[in-house]
Amino acid sequence: MSVLDSIIEGVREDLASRRTSLSQLQEAIDSADPVRDS
């Protein structure tokens, strides 16, 4: 495995751990405070 392959593998692992499912995103939206008018 080359250094570049190792870097790409690390980036893919990092991105996979950061992914948010649609249900998690919807839950975060539902629990967020409402927008206030200025």
N, CA, C and O atoms as a GROMACS GRO file, in nm:
protein
  152
    1MET      N    1   0.085  -0.117   0.000
    1MET     CA    2   0.000   0.000   0.000
    1MET      C    3   0.090   0.124   0.000
    1MET      O    4   0.184   0.134   0.079
    2SER      N    5   0.060   0.215  -0.089
    2SER     CA    6   0.139   0.337  -0.097
    2SER      C    7   0.093   0.437   0.009
    2SER      O    8  -0.011   0.419   0.072
    3VAL      N    9   0.171   0.540   0.026
    3VAL     CA   10   0.136   0.645   0.122
    3VAL      C   11   0.005   0.711   0.082
    3VAL      O   12  -0.080   0.738   0.167
    4LEU      N   13  -0.013   0.735  -0.046
    4LEU     CA   14  -0.136   0.797  -0.094
    4LEU      C   15  -0.257   0.708  -0.065
    4LEU      O   16  -0.361   0.758  -0.022
    5ASP      N   17  -0.244   0.578  -0.088
    5ASP     CA   18  -0.353   0.486  -0.057
    5ASP      C   19  -0.388   0.491   0.092
    5ASP      O   20  -0.505   0.487   0.129
    6SER      N   21  -0.287   0.500   0.175
    6SER     CA   22  -0.307   0.507   0.320
    6SER      C   23  -0.381   0.635   0.358
    6SER      O   24  -0.470   0.632   0.443
    7ILE      N   25  -0.344   0.747   0.297
    7ILE     CA   26  -0.410   0.874   0.324
    7ILE      C   27  -0.556   0.868   0.280
    7ILE      O   28  -0.645   0.910   0.354
    8ILE      N   29  -0.580   0.816   0.162
    8ILE     CA   30  -0.716   0.806   0.109
    8ILE      C   31  -0.801   0.717   0.200
    8ILE      O   32  -0.917   0.749   0.227
    9GLU      N   33  -0.745   0.608   0.246
    9GLU     CA   34  -0.817   0.518   0.336
    9GLU      C   35  -0.854   0.591   0.466
    9GLU      O   36  -0.965   0.576   0.516
   10GLY      N   37  -0.761   0.668   0.519
   10GLY     CA   38  -0.788   0.744   0.641
   10GLY      C   39  -0.896   0.848   0.621
   10GLY      O   40  -0.981   0.867   0.708
   11VAL      N   41  -0.894   0.914   0.507
   11VAL     CA   42  -0.997   1.015   0.478
   11VAL      C   43  -1.133   0.948   0.465
   11VAL      O   44  -1.232   1.001   0.516
   12ARG      N   45  -1.140   0.835   0.400
   12ARG     CA   46  -1.267   0.764   0.385
   12ARG      C   47  -1.322   0.720   0.520
   12ARG      O   48  -1.442   0.730   0.545
   13GLU      N   49  -1.234   0.671   0.608
   13GLU     CA   50  -1.277   0.631   0.742
   13GLU      C   51  -1.329   0.752   0.820
   13GLU      O   52  -1.430   0.743   0.890
   14ASP      N   53  -1.261   0.865   0.807
   14ASP     CA   54  -1.302   0.986   0.876
   14ASP      C   55  -1.439   1.033   0.827
   14ASP      O   56  -1.525   1.069   0.907
   15LEU      N   57  -1.457   1.033   0.696
   15LEU     CA   58  -1.586   1.075   0.640
   15LEU      C   59  -1.698   0.982   0.682
   15LEU      O   60  -1.810   1.027   0.710
   16ALA      N   61  -1.670   0.853   0.686
   16ALA     CA   62  -1.773   0.756   0.725
   16ALA      C   63  -1.817   0.779   0.869
   16ALA      O   64  -1.935   0.764   0.901
   17SER      N   65  -1.723   0.816   0.956
   17SER     CA   66  -1.759   0.838   1.097
   17SER      C   67  -1.835   0.969   1.116
   17SER      O   68  -1.904   0.985   1.216
   18ARG      N   69  -1.824   1.062   1.022
   18ARG     CA   70  -1.892   1.191   1.033
   18ARG      C   71  -2.030   1.191   0.970
   18ARG      O   72  -2.107   1.285   0.991
   19ARG      N   73  -2.063   1.090   0.894
   19ARG     CA   74  -2.192   1.088   0.826
   19ARG      C   75  -2.306   1.086   0.928
   19ARG      O   76  -2.296   1.025   1.034
   20THR      N   77  -2.413   1.155   0.893
   20THR     CA   78  -2.531   1.162   0.977
   20THR      C   79  -2.648   1.103   0.899
   20THR      O   80  -2.671   1.138   0.783
   21SER      N   81  -2.720   1.015   0.965
   21SER     CA   82  -2.835   0.956   0.897
   21SER      C   83  -2.947   1.060   0.887
   21SER      O   84  -2.948   1.158   0.961
   22LEU      N   85  -3.038   1.036   0.798
   22LEU     CA   86  -3.150   1.127   0.779
   22LEU      C   87  -3.233   1.137   0.906
   22LEU      O   88  -3.281   1.245   0.941
   23SER      N   89  -3.250   1.026   0.976
   23SER     CA   90  -3.328   1.029   1.100
   23SER      C   91  -3.258   1.110   1.208
   23SER      O   92  -3.324   1.180   1.285
   24GLN      N   93  -3.125   1.102   1.216
   24GLN     CA   94  -3.050   1.182   1.313
   24GLN      C   95  -3.061   1.330   1.279
   24GLN      O   96  -3.074   1.414   1.368
   25LEU      N   97  -3.056   1.362   1.152
   25LEU     CA   98  -3.068   1.501   1.108
   25LEU      C   99  -3.207   1.555   1.140
   25LEU      O  100  -3.220   1.668   1.188
   26GLN      N  101  -3.310   1.476   1.113
   26GLN     CA  102  -3.447   1.520   1.142
   26GLN      C  103  -3.466   1.540   1.292
   26GLN      O  104  -3.533   1.634   1.333
   27GLU      N  105  -3.408   1.453   1.373
   27GLU     CA  106  -3.417   1.466   1.519
   27GLU      C  107  -3.350   1.595   1.567
   27GLU      O  108  -3.403   1.663   1.655
   28ALA      N  109  -3.235   1.628   1.509
   28ALA     CA  110  -3.165   1.751   1.546
   28ALA      C  111  -3.246   1.873   1.506
   28ALA      O  112  -3.251   1.972   1.580
   29ILE      N  113  -3.310   1.868   1.391
   29ILE     CA  114  -3.394   1.980   1.345
   29ILE      C  115  -3.514   1.996   1.438
   29ILE      O  116  -3.549   2.108   1.476
   30ASP      N  117  -3.576   1.885   1.474
   30ASP     CA  118  -3.695   1.890   1.559
   30ASP      C  119  -3.662   1.942   1.699
   30ASP      O  120  -3.747   2.006   1.762
   31SER      N  121  -3.542   1.916   1.748
   31SER     CA  122  -3.507   1.957   1.885
   31SER      C  123  -3.441   2.095   1.890
   31SER      O  124  -3.412   2.145   1.998
   32ALA      N  125  -3.417   2.156   1.776
   32ALA     CA  126  -3.354   2.288   1.773
   32ALA      C  127  -3.453   2.395   1.819
   32ALA      O  128  -3.574   2.382   1.801
   33ASP      N  129  -3.399   2.500   1.880
   33ASP     CA  130  -3.483   2.612   1.922
   33ASP      C  131  -3.543   2.680   1.799
   33ASP      O  132  -3.481   2.684   1.692
   34PRO      N  133  -3.665   2.733   1.814
   34PRO     CA  134  -3.726   2.802   1.700
   34PRO      C  135  -3.650   2.929   1.664
   34PRO      O  136  -3.582   2.988   1.748
   35VAL      N  137  -3.663   2.969   1.541
   35VAL     CA  138  -3.596   3.089   1.492
   35VAL      C  139  -3.666   3.211   1.551
   35VAL      O  140  -3.789   3.217   1.556
   36ARG      N  141  -3.587   3.308   1.595
   36ARG     CA  142  -3.643   3.431   1.652
   36ARG      C  143  -3.638   3.543   1.549
   36ARG      O  144  -3.540   3.556   1.476
   37ASP      N  145  -3.742   3.622   1.544
   37ASP     CA  146  -3.742   3.740   1.458
   37ASP      C  147  -3.650   3.845   1.518
   37ASP      O  148  -3.640   3.856   1.640
   38SER      N  149  -3.584   3.922   1.434
   38SER     CA  150  -3.495   4.026   1.486
   38SER      C  151  -3.562   4.160   1.494
   38SER      O  152  -3.500   4.258   1.536
   0.00000   0.00000   0.00000
